[in-house]
Amino acid sequence: MSTNNAVSIVNLDFQYAHRFMHYEGEAQFLHGHSGLLTLEIGGKVDERTGFAYPCKEAWKLAWEVADNFHHGTLFQEGDPLLDAVLASYEKAGIRNGGKGATPPKGLKHELVWSYPECRVSVTKKVSTCENFCEMFYELLKDKLDIKKITFRSSLLNAASRTYE
């Protein structure tokens, strides 16, 4: 018996910097990644279009969130480097967007909030791949029927979470 349900898959990639505040090892230092976010979005296949969900529309919705991290820096709540970076941006004249920079819409959530004019975000939890999956799910679950999220920060680091 065949069903008319399927998933549409959307990939977003973005570059970001972060550090693990309480980690003993090289990841305690500010460093960067090319993140790859994969969203599997469920739905009934539209007989007219053939899509479970239009990928370009899903990409636009997800990018409104991901753009906050693109070319941005993530700090965990309580990180003493946060105030130093914000002060340095102020001193350099880029605290309010800088010349030629377009700030994202910004984030206000209990798991993550941002200073969009600085491309800086603050996370409640350590910015691991596992926690990125949770964070993106929480930020997008009211907009998309997410079945699975996979986040990869490198060839060695990846995680996924499945949602019913």
Rosetta blueprint (number, residue, H / E / L):
1 M L
2 S L
3 T L
4 N L
5 N E
6 A E
7 V E
8 S E
9 I E
10 V E
11 N E
12 L E
13 D E
14 F E
15 Q E
16 Y E
17 A E
18 H E
19 R L
20 F L
21 M L
22 H L
23 Y L
24 E L
25 G L
26 E H
27 A H
28 Q H
29 F L
30 L L
31 H E
32 G E
33 H E
34 S E
35 G E
36 L E
37 L E
38 T E
39 L E
40 E E
41 I E
42 G E
43 G E
44 K E
45 V L
46 D L
47 E L
48 R L
49 T L
50 G L
51 F L
52 A L
53 Y L
54 P L
55 C H
56 K H
57 E H
58 A H
59 W H
60 K H
61 L H
62 A H
63 W H
64 E H
65 V H
66 A H
67 D L
68 N L
69 F L
70 H L
71 H L
72 G E
73 T E
74 L E
75 F E
76 Q E
77 E L
78 G L
79 D L
80 P L
81 L H
82 L H
83 D H
84 A H
85 V H
86 L H
87 A H
88 S H
89 Y H
90 E H
91 K H
92 A H
93 G L
94 I L
95 R L
96 N L
97 G L
98 G L
99 K L
100 G L
101 A L
102 T L
103 P L
104 P L
105 K L
106 G L
107 L L
108 K E
109 H L
110 E L
111 L L
112 V E
113 W E
114 S E
115 Y E
116 P H
117 E H
118 C H
119 R L
120 V E
121 S E
122 V E
123 T E
124 K L
125 K L
126 V L
127 S L
128 T L
129 C H
130 E H
131 N H
132 F H
133 C H
134 E H
135 M H
136 F H
137 Y H
138 E H
139 L H
140 L H
141 K L
142 D L
143 K L
144 L L
145 D L
146 I E
147 K E
148 K E
149 I E
150 T E
151 F E
152 R E
153 S L
154 S L
155 L L
156 L L
157 N L
158 A E
159 A E
160 S E
161 R E
162 T E
163 Y L
164 E L
